[in-house]
Amino acid sequence: MMSFKPLGFVSLGAGLVLCVLGFTHNAPTAVQTRSPVALTGVDWDGMSPDERQGYIAGFIAGAAAHQASGGKATVPGTRVAKEAARLKKDGALHFKFGENVYRSHIDDYFFYRNRRVQTLIQVIVGVNSQMGPGIEDIP
């Protein structure tokens, strides 16, 4: 069984987020200056709906790519894409829900201001583990 390595898929997801969004807003935001790995509920609160959707989509895609590649960065992209498609078809992705599902749960979680110090990664992984079998909890 594949072990869970949060920083591997996070870096892939973060890269995808930056590519998808491009952060082309005219007004500077906290999102532009902080690493996607370090973003917290405070950053989430400052994101536009499109930025939130893009972050989650990138996270899910990065997690799928990491899982499909077996955690290796040197696997050919075509093989990773085919394996990710197979995992999705088989219902075997660790993060198997859609962006809107994660987004609504994250919004609910950060409704309480005292929780906004937690990183988005912590919250997404926690939400995922509460919704059903998948990845192991991060200690």
C-alpha positions in Angstrom: 0.0 0.0 0.0 1.3 3.4 -0.9 2.3 5.6 2.0 0.9 9.2 2.4 3.5 11.9 1.8 1.7 15.2 2.2 4.4 17.5 0.8 4.8 15.6 -2.5 1.3 16.0 -3.7 1.0 19.4 -2.1 3.9 20.7 -4.2 2.3 19.3 -7.3 -1.1 20.8 -6.3 0.5 24.1 -5.5 2.2 24.3 -8.9 -1.1 23.6 -10.6 -2.9 26.2 -8.5 -0.4 28.8 -9.6 -0.7 27.8 -13.2 -4.5 27.7 -13.2 -4.9 31.0 -11.4 -1.9 33.0 -12.4 -2.7 35.4 -9.6 -3.3 38.3 -12.0 -5.4 40.4 -9.6 -4.5 44.1 -9.6 -4.9 44.4 -5.8 -2.2 42.6 -3.8 -3.5 39.8 -1.6 -2.0 37.5 1.0 -2.2 34.7 -1.5 0.3 36.3 -3.8 3.1 36.5 -1.2 2.7 33.3 0.8 3.6 29.8 -0.3 0.5 27.7 -1.2 1.8 25.1 1.3 1.6 27.7 4.1 -1.8 29.2 3.4 -4.2 29.3 6.4 -7.8 30.1 7.0 -6.9 33.8 7.1 -5.7 33.5 3.5 -8.8 31.4 2.6 -10.9 34.3 3.9 -9.1 36.7 1.6 -9.5 34.6 -1.6 -12.1 35.2 -4.2 -14.4 32.3 -5.1 -12.4 31.6 -8.2 -9.2 31.5 -6.2 -10.7 29.1 -3.7 -12.0 26.9 -6.5 -8.6 27.0 -8.2 -6.7 26.1 -5.1 -8.9 23.1 -4.4 -8.8 21.9 -8.0 -5.0 22.2 -8.0 -4.8 20.3 -4.7 -7.0 17.5 -6.0 -5.1 17.3 -9.3 -1.8 17.3 -7.5 -2.9 14.6 -5.1 -4.1 12.5 -8.0 -0.8 13.0 -9.9 1.2 12.1 -6.8 -0.8 9.0 -6.1 -0.7 7.9 -9.8 3.0 8.4 -10.0 3.7 6.4 -6.9 5.3 9.5 -5.4 8.0 9.7 -8.1 8.7 12.9 -9.9 10.4 11.2 -12.9 7.4 9.1 -14.2 6.3 10.1 -17.7 3.2 12.3 -17.7 1.3 10.1 -20.1 1.6 7.2 -17.7 0.6 9.3 -14.7 -2.5 10.7 -16.6 -3.6 7.1 -17.6 -3.1 5.8 -14.0 -4.9 8.8 -12.5 -7.9 8.2 -14.9 -7.9 4.5 -13.9 -7.8 5.4 -10.2 -10.7 7.8 -10.7 -12.7 5.3 -12.7 -12.1 2.7 -9.9 -13.1 5.1 -7.2 -9.6 4.7 -5.7 -8.3 8.3 -5.5 -7.4 9.4 -2.0 -9.2 12.7 -2.7 -12.2 11.5 -4.6 -14.7 14.3 -4.1 -15.3 17.3 -6.3 -14.1 20.8 -5.6 -17.5 22.1 -4.5 -17.7 19.4 -1.8 -14.3 20.3 -0.3 -15.0 24.0 -0.7 -18.3 23.9 1.2 -16.7 21.9 4.0 -13.7 24.3 4.2 -16.0 27.3 4.3 -18.0 25.7 7.1 -14.8 24.8 9.0 -13.4 28.4 8.8 -16.7 29.9 9.8 -15.2 29.9 13.3 -12.5 32.5 13.3 -10.4 30.8 16.0 -9.8 27.9 13.5 -8.3 30.2 10.8 -4.7 29.6 12.1 -4.7 26.1 10.6 -3.3 25.5 7.2 -5.5 24.7 4.3 -3.6 21.4 3.9 -4.5 20.4 7.4 -8.2 21.3 6.9 -8.5 19.6 3.4 -6.9 16.4 4.7 -9.0 16.5 7.8 -12.2 17.1 5.8 -11.3 14.3 3.5 -10.7 11.8 6.3 -14.0 12.7 7.9 -15.9 12.1 4.6 -14.9 8.5 4.2 -12.1 6.0 3.7 -9.1 7.3 1.9 -5.8 8.5 3.2 -4.4 8.1 6.6 -4.7 10.9 9.1 -1.7 13.1 9.5 -0.5 12.8 13.1 
